Structures are given as C-alpha cells and as structure tokens.
Amino acid sequence: MICPYLNMTVSVDNFVKTVYKQSKLPNADTRLSTLAKLLNISNAAATDMARKLAAKQLVNYTKYKPLTLADKGKKACP
C-alpha cells in the first residue's frame, strides 16, 4: 500500500516495505547488499535510495551498517 500522505512512489514504498519485512525476520538482515538482491537492483541503487530515504527521515542510514526504519518509516508500514 502506497502512503499518499508521505508522497511515496512505488519504488520507495517497496524499499521501505522490504526493510520492514527483513527487520521482522528472526535473522534480520537489512544490509544494503541484501536489500539490493531482494529488490533486483544494484548495490549502488540501494545505497542511493537509502540516502534519499534518510534525507526524508524514513530510514536511519549509516555507512556500512544495516538500515533501520525511522519513526516516520514505521508509520508508513501498516
């Protein structure tokens, strides 16, 4: 489900949902390389998306660390 109040595109919505789903698994793996494989995108594209979403305060991005959802990103995932 795309959240209109956050003005999210389909690709942003898919990325945030993937981070959310991965974080809920017993062996949570939200590294960018894992997300890139799951979304069939390059590592560079995943990094670029993570930086953009961090600027929008949807994810917490730190270089070489797994992604986590920020409060705003958690609200986007029902």
C-alpha positions as CSV (number, residue, x, y, z in Angstrom):
1,M,0.0,0.0,0.0
2,I,1.4,3.4,-1.0
3,C,1.1,6.1,1.6
4,P,-0.3,9.2,-0.1
5,Y,0.3,11.4,2.9
6,L,4.0,10.6,2.7
7,N,4.1,11.2,-1.1
8,M,5.8,7.9,-1.7
9,T,6.5,6.4,-5.1
10,V,6.1,2.7,-5.7
11,S,9.8,2.1,-5.6
12,V,10.2,4.0,-2.3
13,D,7.2,2.1,-0.9
14,N,8.7,-1.3,-2.0
15,F,12.1,-0.4,-0.5
16,V,10.6,0.7,2.9
17,K,8.4,-2.4,3.0
18,T,11.4,-4.6,2.2
19,V,13.4,-3.1,5.1
20,Y,10.4,-3.6,7.4
21,K,9.8,-7.2,6.4
22,Q,13.5,-8.1,6.7
23,S,13.7,-6.4,10.1
24,K,10.9,-8.7,11.4
25,L,12.6,-11.9,10.5
26,P,14.4,-14.0,13.2
27,N,17.7,-13.5,11.4
28,A,17.1,-9.9,10.5
29,D,19.3,-8.7,7.6
30,T,18.8,-5.2,6.4
31,R,22.2,-4.7,4.9
32,L,22.1,-2.8,1.6
33,S,23.6,-5.7,-0.3
34,T,20.8,-8.0,0.9
35,L,18.1,-5.4,0.1
36,A,19.6,-4.9,-3.4
37,K,19.4,-8.7,-4.1
38,L,15.8,-8.9,-2.9
39,L,14.7,-5.9,-5.0
40,N,16.8,-6.9,-8.0
41,I,18.6,-3.6,-8.1
42,S,22.3,-2.8,-7.9
43,N,24.1,-2.1,-4.6
44,A,24.7,1.5,-5.9
45,A,21.0,2.0,-6.5
46,A,20.2,0.6,-3.0
47,T,22.7,3.0,-1.4
48,D,21.3,5.9,-3.4
49,M,17.8,5.0,-2.3
50,A,18.9,4.7,1.4
51,R,20.5,8.1,1.3
52,K,17.4,9.7,-0.2
53,L,15.1,8.0,2.3
54,A,17.4,9.0,5.2
55,A,17.1,12.6,4.0
56,K,13.3,12.2,4.2
57,Q,13.7,10.7,7.6
58,L,12.2,7.4,6.6
59,V,15.2,5.2,7.4
60,N,18.3,5.5,9.6
61,Y,21.3,5.1,7.3
62,T,24.9,4.9,8.5
63,K,27.6,3.8,6.0
64,Y,28.5,0.1,6.4
65,K,25.7,-0.6,8.9
66,P,22.3,-2.3,8.4
67,L,19.3,0.0,7.7
68,T,16.7,0.6,10.3
69,L,13.3,2.3,9.9
70,A,12.9,5.7,11.4
71,D,9.7,6.6,13.2
72,K,8.3,8.1,10.0
73,G,9.2,5.0,8.1
74,K,7.5,2.7,10.7
75,K,4.3,4.7,10.3
76,A,4.4,4.1,6.5
77,C,4.3,0.3,7.1
78,P,1.0,-0.9,8.4
